[in-house]
Amino acid sequence: MTRSILRSVRLPALTTPWTDTVTADRPLLQALVRGFGGGPVHLLDPAQFARNARGFAAVFDEAGLDGTVYFGKKANKANAFADAVADLVTTDRRAGRSGTFGIDVASVGEFRQALAAGVRGRDLLITGPTKPAELLGLAVRHDAVVTIDSPSELRALAALSDGLGVRVLFRVLPQPAISRFGMNDDELRYAERLALDHATDVAMLGYSFHLSGYSLSERRDQACQLVDRVRAARAQGLAARTISLGGGYPISYVPQDDWQRFTNETAHAFHAGKQFDSYYPYHSAITGAQALRAIVTEPAPGRKSIAQSCQDHGISLFTEPGRALLDRAGITVFPVLGVKEREPGMIVVNGTSLSLSEQWFDTEFLPDPQLVSATTPVADPAPFFASVGAATCLESDMLTWRVIEFPHRPAPGDFLVYHNTAGYQMDSNESAFHDTPIPPKVVITLVDGRPVWELDRPTSN
Ligand SMILES: *Cc1c(COP(=O)(O)O)cnc(C)c1O
């Protein structure tokens, strides 16, 4: 392959003033990487997370709805984001508001971590399939809301509650989707009967769904169906008044034009001729809180909008965004160890693709890593085409299989910065593979425009 036929669609990541400031500060990146052992570091921007969360809450306000935004905690393990939720709750309480923010947890560890951050049990929502008795017991003791996934789970929770009226939502299996989560019509009927029989043990709040995929109209259709279910449940004598829309709001990682160019181009170059069947939609026209707004305010054909239906029938909404609250709230810095000058080249970074989870789902994290050089590059440098490999002995441990066009040849001591990694990418899959330490998480706050760092608060579970 000669340099002249190498080409690569550029997919530069969308940035923020915070990412611009942090990535422009080479001494800061050098100090952090050196100070924390020379491997990758994850840098977090909890202020961006809080802005994203407020954006979701504002949609409920503007639509005249009572709504709660539960952060889907599994998307990032950092304490900084749980702390940010605790701050949001406290600020709102001072303003005389409650029930605007909370955390969606799915394990005993996440529950404890949320409590330790200062989020009260009553502001927690518990999701996940068949929850262990310990988790259900915590829900009873702390007055958390439990999303029920099966009638037998409801029976177990009612026994643990024994008169404490723990609040529950019934998770609905969406039709015709095939999922291992949620209850079908028969199971829902049975659970509704159980809730009536155990009215002092469980308080049935309403219904929830969580869809995979990123379709707004499917979410709108589901929400419409759940409005009907709430009304039918009331007719049976249940005090249903809430619908949870789940999570799954799309976010954009790259600009629309670049994404269009990427999807139009069929001949992408990948290391070792690697091919992928599908990718996350790295650009969507409607993202995050705007997607929530579109779901609740734009009516499905022949129906009222969700917002209107909820107002008419006194229904409040929950939502459980994970990725969308973390949009542009974190980056990951990998130090360059070496460069193989082939055509195309191979850059080896100190770190593994375990810190870039998308690589473990038979697909690729596509946004171009940003090259931050340790030294000022030579004038008029030639572009350098390369993939990015990990510092491990696994042939398949690649951070980027795609051949990326870098502005010049990277050198040891430079950094590759992967943007927008806070949502699922940075820590879902990390392990001490090869006896390498788990990369640290560092919170960076801009004080008068200058970055000030601190280590994410350690977890004491
Ligand atoms: C994972 C999950 C979420 C969050 O999904 P995102 O795609 O990160 O918004 C919300 N609710 C449930 C039940 C989940 O399992």
The ligand as a Tripos MOL2 file, in Angstrom:
@<TRIPOS>MOLECULE
LIG
   15    15     1     0     0
SMALL
NO_CHARGES

@<TRIPOS>ATOM
      1 C1        -28.6770    0.6700   31.3610 C.3       1 LIG1
      2 C2        -30.0310    1.1220   31.7740 C.ar      1 LIG1
      3 C3        -30.3600    2.4840   31.7070 C.ar      1 LIG1
      4 C4        -29.4320    3.5370   31.1320 C.3       1 LIG1
      5 O1        -29.3140    3.3700   29.7380 O.3       1 LIG1
      6 P1        -28.5100    4.4670   28.8500 P.3       1 LIG1
      7 O2        -28.5190    3.8830   27.4900 O.co2     1 LIG1
      8 O3        -27.1650    4.5830   29.4310 O.co2     1 LIG1
      9 O4        -29.2770    5.7420   28.9450 O.co2     1 LIG1
     10 C5        -31.6020    2.8700   32.1710 C.ar      1 LIG1
     11 N1        -32.4880    1.9630   32.6710 N.ar      1 LIG1
     12 C6        -32.2050    0.6480   32.7250 C.ar      1 LIG1
     13 C7        -33.2240   -0.2950   33.2710 C.3       1 LIG1
     14 C8        -30.9740    0.1820   32.2820 C.ar      1 LIG1
     15 O5        -30.7030   -1.1280   32.3360 O.3       1 LIG1
@<TRIPOS>BOND
     1     1     2 1
     2     2     3 ar
     3     2    14 ar
     4     3     4 1
     5     3    10 ar
     6     4     5 1
     7     5     6 1
     8     6     7 2
     9     6     8 1
    10     6     9 1
    11    10    11 ar
    12    11    12 ar
    13    12    13 1
    14    12    14 ar
    15    14    15 1
@<TRIPOS>SUBSTRUCTURE
     1 LIG1         1 GROUP 0 **** ****
